Amino acid sequence: MTTHGDPATPAGTPTVAARTGPTDAGEDRPATTGDDSLPAALAGLRAAIGAARFPLALPSAEPARRAGGSLTDQLDDYLLPRLRRLDAPLLVVVGGSTGAGKSTLVNSLVQARVSAAGVLRPTTRSPVLVCNPADSGWFRKGELLPGLTRTTEPSEDPRTLQLVTAPALPAGLAFLDAPDIDSVVDANRALAGQLLAAADLWLFVTTAARYADAVPWELLRSARARGAVIAMVLDRVPPEAADEIAAHLSEMLAAQELGAAPLFVLPETWVDGQGLLPDRVTAPLAAWFARLAADADARAAVVRQTLDGALGALHPAVEGLADAAEEQVTAADALDERVLAAYRGAHRTVEQGLKDGRLLRGEVLARWQEFVGTGEFFRTLEARIGRLRDRVVAAVTGRPAPASELRDAIESQLVTLLRGVAAEAAENAYTGWKAHPAGAALLGPELAHPSADLPERAERLVREWQRGVLELVRAEGGDRRFVARTAAYAVNATGLAVMIAVFASTAFIPTGLEVATGAGTTVAAQTVLQAIFGDQAVRTLAAKARADLLDRVRALLDDEAARYLDRTAQARPAADTAEALRGAADRVEIARNRSGLAGAAAAGLPGTGGGGS
């Protein structure tokens, strides 16, 4: 076997990878009170990540959920327990591609058949952790990888961790045989990534046939980003091609800034009756690990370097989560605005309908003319208004039958308008959401139309508004003696005239100058009201009645919009999620710098030793 890497470099370990988190992160944020230790800062970050939600269907949501899960796993599985016990045994996670020979290598290094090896794939379905009997207590306690159930028997459950002791393995060192990183079983693949993130040292095993595969290199780049200590094993190499393949792999490692990682090359060979590799093949690697196990300072240096690298990688990773959280809030705001714009447009349509005379046409116009008389009456009334107050009062108090028909016509016209604008607003809001990925995921077919009970609610709204107009006439009529003198029908008739006056511009149409149907009708209504109450009272009554109607319409449309807004409210993450994540990450960075871990060097580790076979 040949080894590569600089023997003078302690353990051939890479330097801590560059980090994107600011050295003085958080100086522009208010300092927190209480425990400012690194474990406390990490616990705060764990809580912030756990509280972050990414419910809206955005392209960044699923990656953010996965990243948050990975960060949570690493905090729980490795960072928090490792910080509590820096002197715990060094955990070497053995990872690699399917069929690379990981289990055979682990068995050979500990000189016992502790992990199943064979031709069926995947062989390792649940992880196997091998340690010296003196170290088994630490791993049994479950502080490291607390989510895995401990067992001493082989298991098919990927959420179990089989603990095996091997006296031949030096104390202070443990091997964890992980599932294949490219397993066809999704759960195995995910678990392999989780275990690698909990390693003090990553031992990657690949083969001469598969060392250039994409999946291992993705994980190696991830390891480099985390500043983890890495060693490589190139297995099953034909002796005649060993130098060429090893040189090529070394070039690839250097290109990925992993050139300092020690590389051990294992030639094609046979296994003995127990399925173990010959001692001469594994001797250099076993000797390297033996020196590492015997040197407490070297083990501590590996732990500190990997721990510091993992801590340094938190800041940029959390920044990505914060960006995704901001996208969630921005998307929720955008969805809300599309709904609000649709229903604002509906409200404007109603406002315009009270200005442009459209409500004074058709049935309403016919019933109004029946109610107050002919156009000749309008002209006479307009010319002699000062002398005809009593005649006007008689006119509006002596025609009971047309009043009911006019009230019904007004109600029908308004209800038709409200149903139309509500339907248009629902369609516009639905279309707006359908064009947005997050909105489309929240839609239900019922939102394409107004609420099923909208017609009844619209009818109730108009009837209640009409009653409100009558109350307004009673309460604020200019001549209260008129109301008392002419009794209930006068109030009803006058209220109808106020309703007609509402169906026009807020600026009254100059009397006698308009001849269009709608305008003429409005003039007539104003003339009747002026004859009864006076000009200023007419303006006050019509303005208040109009404002009351628009307020009721707004409430109706707000209820319709709430069908949409309630969905975004339920899906919307907390507005301060991004700020909480960034603040927590900043506090970790500050605590890391104070802890002395930052920039930890792996000085004093044993060299690779050189030699080969």
PyMOL commands that set and color helices and strands:
alter all, ss='L'
color gray80, all
select helices_A, chain A and resi 10-12+38-51+61-84+102-110+133-141+186-196+214-225+239-255+279-294+296-353+358-360+363-372+375-383+385-387+389-397+400-434+437-442+445-448+454-476+480-502+517-533+535-571+577-595
alter helices_A, ss='H'
color red, helices_A
select strands_A, chain A and resi 2-4+90-96+128-131+149-151+160-165+173-177+201-207+229-237+263-267
alter strands_A, ss='S'
color yellow, strands_A
deselect
rebuild
show_as cartoon
